[in-house]
Structures are given as structure tokens and as C-alpha cells.
């Protein structure tokens, strides 16, 4: 992995709590989540959220499906996401 990517990941890990607070302050992207599930037209679809961060949107997504996988490069943000998401999985890429 190149140096710039490592610096970015380290920054997200170091600032995870501050980033999470900002993401939570903005609230989930409820309108976007609703639109995507309407377009999908499936019951309990498989959802892959790339860049799930602290799980801000995951908590809303798992209300509509149990087939959720959130991934992120920041292990620290993923740990925060795992605290929010009891159904589905969160993992590091």
C-alpha cells in the first residue's frame, strides 16, 4: 500500500471518535436509503456498504434487511460500527 493511503487510514483511525461524532450529528442518509430499497424491490436484499465508517447508516439499513455487510479501511471506525450493528457484519478491507 502506498504511503498516502497509509497516512489516510492512520488519520481515520486516530480521529475515529471525532469523525463518528460528526457523522452522527449529520444523521443517517434516510432519504437515500429509502430510495435504494424502493429501487431494489426485493425482500431482505443483500447490501454491501463500502465505506461504512462508524455505522451511521447501517443502523437504518438493518431495519430493512438482515443481509448487511459494511466494510471500511479504518479499524477504529469499524469497531464503533460493530457497537451499533447487532445484525449483519462489519469488516475491514
C-alpha positions in Angstrom: 0.0 0.0 0.0 1.4 3.4 -0.8 2.3 6.0 1.8 -0.6 8.4 1.1 -3.1 5.6 1.6 -1.5 4.6 4.9 -1.5 8.2 6.1 -5.2 8.5 5.3 -6.0 5.2 7.1 -3.9 6.3 10.1 -5.7 9.6 10.2 -9.2 8.0 10.2 -8.1 5.6 12.9 -6.6 8.4 15.1 -9.6 10.7 14.6 -12.3 8.0 14.7 -14.2 9.3 17.7 -14.3 12.9 16.3 -15.3 11.7 12.8 -18.0 9.4 14.3 -19.4 12.4 16.3 -19.6 14.5 13.1 -21.2 11.6 11.1 -23.8 11.0 13.9 -24.5 14.7 14.1 -25.4 14.7 10.4 -27.8 11.7 10.9 -28.4 8.8 8.6 -29.0 9.3 4.9 -32.6 8.2 5.4 -33.9 9.5 2.0 -31.1 7.8 0.1 -31.7 4.5 2.0 -35.4 4.7 1.2 -34.8 5.3 -2.5 -32.4 2.4 -2.8 -34.7 0.0 -1.2 -37.6 1.1 -3.3 -35.5 0.6 -6.5 -34.4 -2.8 -5.3 -37.9 -4.2 -4.9 -36.7 -7.3 -3.1 -37.4 -8.7 0.3 -34.4 -8.9 2.6 -31.8 -8.0 -0.1 -28.1 -8.3 0.2 -26.5 -5.0 0.9 -22.8 -4.1 0.7 -21.9 -0.7 2.2 -18.4 0.3 1.1 -17.0 2.9 3.4 -19.5 2.2 6.3 -17.4 4.3 8.7 -18.9 4.2 12.2 -22.1 2.6 11.1 -24.2 5.7 10.9 -26.3 4.4 8.0 -26.0 0.7 8.9 -28.4 1.1 11.8 -31.1 2.2 9.4 -30.2 -0.3 6.7 -30.5 -3.3 9.0 -34.1 -2.3 9.8 -34.8 -3.3 6.2 -32.5 -6.4 5.7 -30.6 -8.8 7.8 -28.2 -9.4 4.9 -25.8 -6.5 5.5 -22.1 -6.2 5.2 -20.3 -2.9 5.9 -16.6 -2.5 5.0 -14.2 0.2 5.7 -10.4 0.8 5.8 -10.4 2.2 9.3 -10.4 -0.5 12.0 -11.2 2.1 14.6 -14.3 3.3 12.8 -15.3 -0.4 12.3 -15.1 -1.0 16.0 -17.6 1.8 16.5 -19.8 0.4 13.8 -19.9 -3.0 15.4 -21.2 -1.4 18.6 -24.2 -0.1 16.6 -24.9 -3.1 14.4 -26.2 -6.2 16.0 -27.4 -7.8 12.8 -25.1 -8.1 9.8 -21.4 -7.8 9.8 -18.7 -5.1 9.5 -15.2 -5.9 8.3 -12.0 -4.2 7.2 -10.8 -4.0 3.6 
